[in-house]
Amino acid sequence: MPLTHRHAHRRARAAGRVIAAAALLAALQVRADEAAPAAPPAEPPTHSAMDAPLFYQLLIGEIELGNGQAGVAFQVLLDAARRTSDEELFKRVVNIALQARAGDQALMAARAWAETLPNSVDAHQSVVQLLALMNKPAEVPQPLTALLRIAPEVQRPGLIAALPRLFQRSPDPKSVLAALGPVLQAQTGALKPAALYAEARLSINAGENARALALTRELAAALPDGDDAMQLAVDLLPAEPQAEGLITERLKLRPDQHALRQAYARALVQAQRPVDAAREFRILTTATPDNPAPWLALGALELDLKHTAAAESALRESLKRFDTPAAGTETEIRARADGRQQAWLMLSQAAEQRGDLKAAEAALKKVDGNGLDVRYRRASLMARQGKLADARKLLQPAADASDADARAALLAEAQLLREQHDYAAAFGVLKTATERFSGDTDLIYEQAMMAEKLGQYDDMEALLRKVIEIKPDYHHAYNALGYSFADRNVRLPEAKQLIERALKLAPGEPVIVDSLGWVEFRLGNLPEAAKLLRQAHAGRPDAEIAAHLGEVLWASGQQDEARRVLAEAAQREPDNEALRETLGRLKVKP
């Protein structure tokens, strides 16, 4: 059976349309790129206790700074700050060092500030921030403890909750968790919920999801109506399926929490569970019927599930709402315009799915611009009309295209060729792409899939193992290699190990559950295979999974159910290769 349904990561890219649609009208949150002390004042500070030596010291420091001698100015002004215990002058010195990109000197000044003014919240906060920026988590506990001791009570929860954001760019999140964990665990009373949240978030960053889930449950129990535990549960869901229970229980109690439901639906999309995600977006279309975003997301999901009529209906409902004049910010107006573009593009794709190329062309004319997504739809229609060479030219990147644009164009061309079953040409395009963008795991993975299509199994395995070497948590590669072994009925114990590794990295993902069911079938474990394939088909009832389930049911003596599963799949995707091959082999008429 072909390996077509192993391309789960391409589905993930398609799912990106759903996630983007769901977020169209969300409020923007402006966040600082770096956590650092405030910008320096435009003018040097004034000093009430100004004597002649101090005046000349400050004057010399500012002159040296103006002459580009930041190091001299730093030393002169730091000495003045120590002698005067002037908080504003300490801030000035720290910022001089930061502007000179002298992190060690900035940290030295901040520490001198904290030592000189031990009750200064700004001083201790600056030390913590600088240690985070300089990736020195082991040195954070002492100044952090001091900060939490002297800060006003009302500020302390916010200081704790901000810690994960402060350390989010750390290259070693495990060391951050190890350093800050004991400080957070020591918090009690009113600070305990913030500490639970921060430790859970740091645990997620460190990949310790089981620990994060336990902390999230504790936080949910401490604050039953709080939002922080729900945010954590949504983020944990793809890796820790048990987190879903926290979300569904909250939605059962509070079905009016539409923002949570939308976040939950988006997480289900990321977890490759389109059926469940579509269910949640349907609820949102009923609860918030005037909001176009849930309609658009539902349309994208129905399109992905090959429910063409349902997709077109939802997309047209979204257009009715996008086309309704509405006031808003510039960002909201732009989001509505983008939503219209997406809806018409998907309507063009839906019409193409059902073979109405004229309607597909008409929908495409409604789309403004000439971006890659628009050109791809035009190219697809041209290829369907036998103009493949012209279609490929349409996707060529401009001579001055950026690397990102050139990479996207190469991927689009390869996808077009794959859809036209020109696997050799697609392989050639991807080979060119991997040579230009060496080490790009997505491109190498795509090339491996084309090698499989061409029967070049040794090349496919070598490429997939290269992906795993570069990115050990790339679950698609483990899954694809394990499935290939299972499908060819070779190296089955190794195939099972590879697929189980993929499932550990992406728990519950239907295409991986399907792979495990298929290898169990090859191993002769029919009951377990049927159980797994039913689970996979319920989460993602696409043609390839249906073909697997139908075959296992047939082999298990459940021919009537097998016929039903296969017939339903054939109605949705009559041209699917894997399904047609299975129907022919079993001599079943759809």
C-alpha positions as CSV (number, residue, x, y, z in Angstrom):
1,M,0.0,0.0,0.0
2,P,1.4,3.4,-0.9
3,L,2.9,5.6,1.8
4,T,0.7,8.6,1.0
5,H,-0.9,9.0,4.4
6,R,2.4,9.2,6.2
7,H,2.7,12.8,5.2
8,A,1.3,13.9,8.5
9,H,3.5,17.0,8.6
10,R,1.9,18.3,5.4
11,R,-1.4,17.9,7.1
12,A,0.1,19.9,9.9
13,R,0.9,22.6,7.4
14,A,-2.7,22.5,6.1
15,A,-3.9,22.6,9.7
16,G,-2.0,25.8,10.0
17,R,-4.7,27.4,7.9
18,V,-7.2,26.2,10.6
19,I,-5.2,27.6,13.4
20,A,-4.7,30.9,11.6
21,A,-8.4,31.1,10.9
22,A,-9.3,30.5,14.5
23,A,-7.1,33.3,15.6
24,L,-8.2,35.9,13.0
25,L,-10.0,38.3,15.3
26,A,-8.2,37.6,18.5
27,A,-6.9,40.5,20.4
28,L,-3.2,41.3,19.9
29,Q,-0.9,41.2,22.9
30,V,2.1,43.5,22.5
31,R,5.0,42.0,24.4
32,A,8.6,43.2,24.9
33,D,11.2,41.2,23.0
34,E,13.7,41.4,25.9
35,A,13.2,41.9,29.6
36,A,15.7,44.6,30.5
37,P,15.9,47.7,32.7
38,A,14.2,50.8,31.4
39,A,15.7,53.0,28.7
40,P,18.1,55.6,29.9
41,P,16.8,59.1,30.6
42,A,17.3,61.7,27.9
43,E,19.2,63.9,30.3
44,P,21.5,63.0,33.2
45,P,19.8,62.9,36.6
46,T,19.9,65.8,39.0
47,H,21.3,65.4,42.5
48,S,20.2,67.2,45.6
49,A,23.5,66.7,47.4
50,M,25.7,67.9,44.6
51,D,29.2,69.1,45.7
52,A,32.0,70.3,43.4
53,P,33.9,66.9,43.2
54,L,30.7,65.1,42.4
55,F,29.7,67.7,39.8
56,Y,33.0,67.3,38.0
57,Q,32.9,63.5,38.3
58,L,29.5,63.5,36.6
59,L,30.6,66.0,34.0
60,I,33.7,63.9,33.2
61,G,31.5,60.8,32.9
62,E,29.1,62.4,30.5
63,I,31.9,63.9,28.4
64,E,33.6,60.6,28.1
65,L,30.3,59.0,27.1
66,G,29.8,61.6,24.5
67,N,33.3,61.0,23.1
68,G,32.5,57.3,22.7
69,Q,34.5,56.2,25.7
70,A,31.7,54.1,27.3
71,G,34.1,52.1,29.4
72,V,35.6,55.2,31.1
73,A,32.2,56.7,31.5
74,F,31.0,53.5,33.1
75,Q,33.7,53.4,35.7
76,V,33.4,57.1,36.6
77,L,29.7,57.1,36.9
78,L,29.5,53.8,38.8
79,D,31.9,55.2,41.4
80,A,29.7,58.2,41.7
81,A,26.6,56.1,42.0
82,R,28.2,54.1,44.8
83,R,29.3,57.2,46.7
84,T,25.9,58.9,46.4
85,S,23.6,55.8,46.6
86,D,21.6,57.4,43.8
87,E,19.1,55.0,42.3
88,E,18.7,57.0,39.1
89,L,22.4,57.1,38.6
90,F,22.7,53.3,39.0
91,K,20.1,52.9,36.3
92,R,22.1,55.2,34.1
93,V,25.2,53.2,34.6
94,V,23.5,49.8,33.9
95,N,22.1,51.2,30.7
96,I,25.4,52.6,29.6
97,A,26.8,49.0,29.8
98,L,23.8,47.5,28.1
99,Q,24.0,50.0,25.2
100,A,27.7,49.1,24.9
101,R,26.7,45.4,24.8
102,A,28.8,44.8,27.9
103,G,26.7,42.3,29.8
104,D,29.2,41.5,32.5
105,Q,29.6,45.2,33.3
106,A,25.9,45.7,33.4
107,L,25.5,42.8,35.8
108,M,28.3,44.2,38.0
109,A,26.6,47.6,38.1
110,A,23.2,46.0,39.0
111,R,24.8,44.0,41.8
112,A,26.6,47.0,43.1
113,W,23.2,48.8,43.0
114,A,21.5,46.0,45.0
115,E,24.4,45.9,47.6
116,T,24.3,49.7,48.0
117,L,20.5,49.8,48.2
118,P,19.4,46.4,49.5
119,N,15.7,47.4,49.7
120,S,15.5,48.6,46.1
121,V,13.1,46.4,44.1
122,D,14.4,47.8,40.8
123,A,17.9,46.8,41.7
124,H,17.2,43.2,42.5
125,Q,14.8,42.9,39.6
126,S,17.6,44.2,37.3
127,V,20.0,41.6,38.6
128,V,17.4,38.8,38.0
129,Q,16.7,40.1,34.5
130,L,20.3,40.4,33.5
131,L,21.1,36.9,34.8
132,A,18.3,35.6,32.7
133,L,19.5,37.5,29.6
134,M,23.0,36.2,30.2
135,N,21.8,32.6,30.7
136,K,23.0,32.2,34.3
137,P,20.1,30.6,36.0
138,A,22.2,29.0,38.7
139,E,22.9,32.5,40.1
140,V,19.2,33.5,40.1
141,P,17.9,32.0,43.4
142,Q,19.5,34.4,45.8
143,P,18.5,37.7,44.1
144,L,15.1,36.3,43.3
145,T,14.5,35.3,46.9
146,A,15.6,38.8,48.0
147,L,13.3,40.4,45.4
148,L,10.3,38.4,46.5
149,R,11.1,39.4,50.1
150,I,11.3,43.1,49.6
151,A,8.7,43.6,46.8
152,P,5.3,44.9,47.7
153,E,2.9,42.0,48.3
154,V,0.7,43.0,45.4
155,Q,3.6,42.8,43.0
156,R,4.9,39.4,44.0
157,P,2.6,37.1,42.1
158,G,3.3,39.0,38.9
159,L,7.0,38.8,39.4
160,I,6.7,35.0,39.9
161,A,4.4,34.5,36.9
162,A,6.8,36.5,34.7
163,L,9.7,34.1,35.2
164,P,8.9,31.6,32.4
165,R,8.7,34.6,29.9
166,L,12.0,35.9,31.3
167,F,13.8,32.6,30.7
168,Q,12.0,31.5,27.5
169,R,15.1,31.9,25.3
170,S,17.4,29.9,27.5
171,P,19.3,27.2,25.5
172,D,19.1,24.9,28.6
173,P,15.6,25.0,30.0
174,K,16.3,22.0,32.2
175,S,18.9,24.0,34.1
176,V,16.5,26.8,34.5
177,L,13.9,24.5,36.0
178,A,16.5,22.9,38.3
179,A,17.6,26.4,39.6
180,L,14.2,28.0,40.0
181,G,12.2,25.0,41.1
182,P,13.3,25.0,44.8
183,V,12.5,28.8,45.0
184,L,9.1,28.3,43.5
185,Q,8.3,25.2,45.7
186,A,9.1,27.3,48.8
187,Q,6.3,29.7,48.1
188,T,3.1,29.4,50.2
189,G,-0.2,31.2,50.8
190,A,-1.2,33.8,48.2
191,L,2.0,33.2,46.1
192,K,1.4,29.4,45.7
193,P,-0.8,29.6,42.6
194,A,1.6,31.9,40.8
195,A,4.5,29.6,41.8
196,L,2.6,26.5,40.5
197,Y,1.9,28.2,37.2
198,A,5.6,29.3,36.8
199,E,7.0,25.9,37.7
200,A,4.5,24.2,35.3
201,R,5.4,26.5,32.5
202,L,9.1,26.0,33.1
203,S,8.5,22.2,33.2
204,I,6.9,22.4,29.8
205,N,9.8,24.3,28.4
206,A,12.1,21.7,29.8
207,G,10.1,18.8,28.3
208,E,9.0,17.5,31.7
209,N,5.4,17.2,30.7
210,A,4.3,14.7,33.3
211,R,5.6,17.1,36.1
212,A,3.8,20.0,34.3
213,L,0.6,18.1,34.2
214,A,0.7,17.3,37.9
215,L,1.4,21.0,38.7
216,T,-1.5,22.0,36.4
217,R,-3.9,19.7,38.2
218,E,-2.8,21.2,41.5
219,L,-3.3,24.7,40.2
220,A,-6.7,23.9,38.9
221,A,-7.7,22.6,42.3
222,A,-6.3,25.7,44.0
223,L,-8.1,28.1,41.6
224,P,-11.1,26.2,40.1
225,D,-12.2,29.3,38.1
226,G,-8.8,30.5,37.1
227,D,-7.6,30.7,33.5
228,D,-3.9,29.8,34.0
229,A,-4.5,26.1,34.5
230,M,-6.6,26.0,31.4
231,Q,-3.9,27.7,29.3
232,L,-1.4,25.1,30.6
233,A,-3.7,22.2,29.9
234,V,-4.2,23.4,26.3
235,D,-0.5,23.7,25.7
236,L,0.1,20.2,27.3
237,L,-2.7,18.5,25.3
238,P,-0.6,17.3,22.3
239,A,2.0,15.7,24.5
240,E,-0.1,14.7,27.5
241,P,-3.5,13.5,26.4
242,Q,-4.7,13.4,30.1
243,A,-4.6,17.2,30.1
244,E,-7.7,17.1,27.9
245,G,-9.9,16.0,30.9
246,L,-9.2,19.3,32.7
247,I,-10.4,21.2,29.6
248,T,-13.5,19.2,28.9
249,E,-14.5,19.3,32.6
250,R,-14.2,23.1,32.6
251,L,-16.2,23.4,29.4
252,K,-18.9,21.2,30.8
253,L,-19.2,23.4,33.7
254,R,-18.8,26.7,31.8
255,P,-19.8,26.1,28.2
256,D,-19.8,29.9,27.7
257,Q,-16.0,30.1,27.8
258,H,-15.6,30.5,24.1
259,A,-12.0,31.6,24.1
260,L,-11.1,28.4,25.9
261,R,-13.1,26.3,23.5
262,Q,-11.3,28.0,20.6
263,A,-7.9,27.3,22.1
264,Y,-8.9,23.7,22.7
265,A,-10.1,23.3,19.1
266,R,-6.8,24.7,17.9
267,A,-4.9,22.3,20.1
268,L,-6.9,19.4,18.6
269,V,-5.9,20.5,15.2
270,Q,-2.3,20.5,16.2
271,A,-2.7,17.0,17.6
272,Q,-4.0,15.9,14.2
273,R,-7.5,15.3,15.4
274,P,-9.6,17.1,12.8
275,V,-12.9,15.3,13.6
276,D,-12.8,16.4,17.3
277,A,-11.6,19.9,16.3
278,A,-14.5,20.2,13.8
279,R,-16.9,19.3,16.6
280,E,-15.7,22.1,18.8
281,F,-15.8,24.7,16.0
282,R,-19.4,23.6,15.2
283,I,-20.3,24.4,18.8
284,L,-18.6,27.8,18.4
285,T,-20.5,28.6,15.2
286,T,-23.8,27.9,17.2
287,A,-22.7,29.8,20.3
288,T,-21.2,32.8,18.4
289,P,-22.9,32.7,15.0
290,D,-21.9,36.2,14.0
291,N,-18.2,35.6,14.4
292,P,-16.7,34.6,11.0
293,A,-13.5,33.0,12.4
294,P,-15.1,29.7,13.7
295,W,-16.9,29.3,10.4
296,L,-13.7,29.7,8.5
297,A,-11.9,27.3,10.7
298,L,-14.7,24.7,10.4
299,G,-14.6,25.1,6.6
300,A,-10.9,24.4,6.5
301,L,-11.3,21.3,8.6
302,E,-14.2,20.0,6.5
303,L,-12.1,20.6,3.4
304,D,-9.2,18.6,5.0
305,L,-11.6,15.8,5.8
306,K,-12.9,15.8,2.2
307,H,-16.4,16.8,3.3
308,T,-16.6,19.1,0.3
309,A,-20.3,20.2,0.6
310,A,-19.9,20.9,4.3
311,A,-16.7,22.8,3.7
312,E,-18.3,25.0,1.1
313,S,-21.3,25.7,3.3
314,A,-19.2,26.8,6.2
315,L,-16.9,28.9,4.1
316,R,-19.8,30.7,2.5
317,E,-21.2,31.4,6.0
318,S,-17.9,32.9,6.9
319,L,-18.0,35.1,3.8
320,K,-21.4,36.4,4.8
321,R,-20.0,37.6,8.0
322,F,-16.7,38.9,6.6
323,D,-18.6,40.9,4.0
324,T,-20.8,42.6,6.7
325,P,-19.4,46.1,7.2
326,A,-18.0,46.4,10.7
327,A,-15.9,49.0,12.5
328,G,-12.7,48.0,14.2
329,T,-9.0,48.7,14.5
330,E,-6.7,48.6,11.5
331,T,-5.5,45.2,12.6
332,E,-9.1,43.8,12.8
333,I,-10.0,45.3,9.4
334,R,-6.8,43.7,7.9
335,A,-7.7,40.4,9.6
336,R,-11.2,40.4,8.0
337,A,-9.6,41.1,4.6
338,D,-7.3,38.2,5.1
339,G,-10.2,36.0,6.2
340,R,-12.0,36.7,2.9
341,Q,-8.9,35.8,1.0
342,Q,-8.6,32.5,2.8
343,A,-12.3,31.7,2.3
344,W,-12.2,32.2,-1.4
345,L,-9.0,30.3,-1.8
346,M,-10.5,27.3,0.1
347,L,-13.7,27.6,-1.9
348,S,-11.6,27.3,-5.1
349,Q,-9.9,24.2,-3.7
350,A,-13.3,22.7,-2.7
351,A,-14.6,23.2,-6.2
352,E,-11.5,21.7,-7.6
353,Q,-11.9,18.7,-5.3
354,R,-15.3,18.0,-6.8
355,G,-14.1,18.5,-10.3
356,D,-15.8,21.8,-11.1
357,L,-12.8,23.6,-12.5
358,K,-15.0,26.5,-13.8
359,A,-16.2,27.2,-10.3
360,A,-12.7,26.9,-9.0
361,E,-11.5,29.5,-11.5
362,A,-14.4,31.8,-10.6
363,A,-13.6,31.6,-6.8
364,L,-9.9,32.3,-7.5
365,K,-10.8,35.5,-9.3
366,K,-12.2,36.8,-6.1
367,V,-8.8,36.7,-4.5
368,D,-6.5,39.7,-4.6
369,G,-2.8,39.6,-4.9
370,N,-0.4,37.1,-6.3
371,G,1.2,35.4,-3.3
372,L,2.4,31.8,-3.4
373,D,-0.9,30.3,-2.1
374,V,-2.8,32.1,-4.9
375,R,-0.2,31.0,-7.5
376,Y,-0.4,27.4,-6.2
377,R,-4.1,27.3,-6.7
378,R,-3.7,28.7,-10.2
379,A,-0.9,26.2,-11.0
380,S,-3.0,23.3,-9.7
381,L,-5.9,24.2,-12.0
382,M,-3.5,24.6,-14.9
383,A,-2.0,21.2,-14.2
384,R,-5.5,19.6,-14.1
385,Q,-5.9,20.9,-17.6
386,G,-2.7,19.3,-18.9
387,K,-0.5,22.4,-18.6
388,L,2.0,21.1,-16.1
389,A,5.0,22.9,-17.6
390,D,3.3,26.3,-17.5
391,A,2.0,25.5,-14.0
392,R,5.6,24.8,-12.8
393,K,6.8,28.1,-14.3
394,L,4.1,29.9,-12.3
395,L,5.6,28.6,-9.1
396,Q,9.2,29.6,-9.8
397,P,10.6,32.1,-7.3
398,A,11.8,35.5,-8.4
399,A,15.5,36.0,-9.0
400,D,15.7,38.2,-5.9
401,A,13.5,36.0,-3.7
402,S,14.6,35.5,-0.1
403,D,15.7,32.1,1.1
404,A,12.4,31.6,2.9
405,D,10.4,32.5,-0.3
406,A,12.6,30.3,-2.5
407,R,12.3,27.3,0.0
408,A,8.5,27.7,0.0
409,A,8.4,27.9,-3.8
410,L,10.4,24.7,-4.1
411,L,8.1,22.9,-1.7
412,A,5.1,24.1,-3.6
413,E,6.5,22.9,-6.9
414,A,7.3,19.5,-5.4
415,Q,3.8,19.2,-4.0
416,L,2.3,20.1,-7.3
417,L,4.3,17.4,-9.0
418,R,3.4,14.8,-6.4
419,E,-0.3,15.5,-6.8
420,Q,0.3,14.9,-10.6
421,H,2.0,11.6,-9.7
422,D,5.3,12.8,-11.3
423,Y,7.3,11.5,-8.4
424,A,10.7,11.5,-10.3
425,A,10.4,15.2,-11.1
426,A,9.2,15.9,-7.5
427,F,12.3,14.0,-6.2
428,G,14.5,16.1,-8.4
429,V,13.1,19.4,-7.1
430,L,13.4,18.2,-3.5
431,K,17.0,17.1,-4.1
432,T,17.8,20.6,-5.4
433,A,16.1,22.1,-2.4
434,T,18.0,19.9,0.1
435,E,21.3,20.8,-1.6
436,R,20.5,24.4,-1.2
437,F,19.1,24.2,2.3
438,S,21.3,21.6,3.8
439,G,20.1,20.3,7.2
440,D,16.4,21.3,6.6
441,T,14.6,18.3,8.1
442,D,11.3,19.0,6.4
443,L,12.9,19.1,3.0
444,I,14.9,15.9,3.7
445,Y,11.7,14.2,4.9
446,E,9.9,15.2,1.7
447,Q,12.7,13.8,-0.4
448,A,12.6,10.6,1.5
449,M,8.9,10.2,0.8
450,M,9.5,10.7,-2.9
451,A,12.3,8.1,-2.8
452,E,9.7,5.7,-1.3
453,K,7.3,6.5,-4.1
454,L,10.1,5.6,-6.6
455,G,10.8,2.3,-4.8
456,Q,14.2,3.6,-3.7
457,Y,13.8,2.1,-0.2
458,D,17.5,2.2,0.8
459,D,17.7,5.9,-0.1
460,M,14.5,6.5,1.8
461,E,15.8,4.9,4.9
462,A,19.1,6.8,4.7
463,L,17.3,10.1,4.4
464,L,14.9,9.4,7.2
465,R,17.7,8.3,9.5
466,K,19.5,11.6,8.6
467,V,16.4,13.5,9.7
468,I,16.4,11.6,13.0
469,E,20.1,12.3,13.5
470,I,19.5,16.0,12.9
471,K,16.3,16.2,14.9
472,P,15.8,13.3,17.3
473,D,12.2,14.4,18.2
474,Y,11.0,14.5,14.6
475,H,8.2,12.0,15.1
476,H,7.1,11.9,11.4
477,A,10.5,10.3,10.4
478,Y,10.1,7.5,13.0
479,N,6.6,6.9,11.9
480,A,7.3,6.9,8.2
481,L,10.2,4.5,8.5
482,G,8.3,2.1,10.7
483,Y,5.3,2.2,8.5
484,S,7.4,1.5,5.4
485,F,8.8,-1.6,7.0
486,A,5.3,-2.7,8.1
487,D,3.8,-2.0,4.7
488,R,6.5,-4.1,3.0
489,N,6.2,-6.8,5.7
490,V,9.9,-6.6,6.6
491,R,11.8,-5.9,9.9
492,L,8.5,-5.9,11.8
493,P,9.9,-5.8,15.4
494,E,12.0,-2.8,14.4
495,A,9.0,-1.3,12.7
496,K,6.9,-1.5,15.9
497,Q,9.7,0.1,18.0
498,L,10.0,3.0,15.6
499,I,6.3,3.6,15.5
500,E,6.0,3.3,19.3
501,R,8.8,5.9,19.5
502,A,6.8,8.2,17.2
503,L,3.7,7.7,19.3
504,K,5.6,8.6,22.5
505,L,6.6,11.9,20.9
506,A,3.1,12.6,19.5
507,P,0.6,10.7,21.8
508,G,-2.7,9.8,20.2
509,E,-1.9,11.2,16.7
510,P,-4.3,9.2,14.5
511,V,-1.9,8.6,11.6
512,I,0.7,7.1,14.0
513,V,-2.0,5.0,15.8
514,D,-2.9,3.8,12.3
515,S,0.7,2.8,11.7
516,L,0.8,0.9,14.9
517,G,-2.4,-0.9,14.0
518,W,-1.0,-1.8,10.6
519,V,2.2,-3.3,12.1
520,E,0.1,-5.3,14.6
521,F,-1.9,-6.6,11.6
522,R,1.3,-7.7,9.9
523,L,2.4,-9.4,13.2
524,G,-0.9,-11.3,13.2
525,N,-2.5,-9.6,16.2
526,L,-5.9,-9.0,14.6
527,P,-7.9,-7.9,17.7
528,E,-5.3,-5.3,18.7
529,A,-4.9,-4.2,15.1
530,A,-8.7,-3.7,14.8
531,K,-8.8,-1.8,18.1
532,L,-6.1,0.6,17.1
533,L,-7.4,1.2,13.6
534,R,-10.9,1.9,14.9
535,Q,-9.3,4.5,17.2
536,A,-7.3,6.1,14.4
537,H,-10.3,6.1,12.0
538,A,-12.5,7.8,14.6
539,G,-9.9,10.6,15.0
540,R,-9.2,10.9,11.3
541,P,-11.5,9.0,8.9
542,D,-9.4,9.5,5.8
543,A,-9.2,7.0,2.9
544,E,-5.9,5.4,3.8
545,I,-6.8,4.7,7.4
546,A,-10.2,3.4,6.2
547,A,-8.4,1.1,3.8
548,H,-6.4,-0.3,6.6
549,L,-9.4,-0.7,8.9
550,G,-11.4,-2.3,6.1
551,E,-8.7,-4.9,5.4
552,V,-8.3,-5.8,9.1
553,L,-12.0,-6.2,9.5
554,W,-12.2,-8.3,6.4
555,A,-9.4,-10.6,7.6
556,S,-11.2,-10.8,11.0
557,G,-14.4,-12.1,9.4
558,Q,-16.3,-8.9,9.7
559,Q,-16.9,-8.4,6.0
560,D,-20.2,-6.4,6.3
561,E,-18.5,-3.7,8.5
562,A,-15.5,-3.7,6.2
563,R,-17.7,-3.1,3.2
564,R,-19.4,-0.2,5.0
565,V,-16.1,1.4,6.0
566,L,-14.7,1.1,2.6
567,A,-17.8,2.3,0.8
568,E,-18.0,5.4,3.0
569,A,-14.3,6.2,2.2
570,A,-14.8,5.6,-1.5
571,Q,-17.7,8.1,-1.5
572,R,-15.5,10.8,0.0
573,E,-12.3,10.0,-1.9
574,P,-13.1,7.9,-4.9
575,D,-9.7,8.5,-6.6
576,N,-7.5,7.6,-3.6
577,E,-4.8,5.2,-4.6
578,A,-4.5,3.2,-1.4
579,L,-8.3,2.8,-1.2
580,R,-8.7,1.7,-4.8
581,E,-5.8,-0.8,-4.4
582,T,-7.5,-2.3,-1.3
583,L,-10.9,-2.5,-3.0
584,G,-9.4,-4.2,-6.0
585,R,-7.5,-6.8,-3.9
586,L,-10.5,-7.6,-1.8
587,K,-12.7,-7.6,-4.8
588,V,-15.1,-5.2,-3.1
589,K,-17.3,-2.9,-5.2
590,P,-17.7,0.6,-3.5
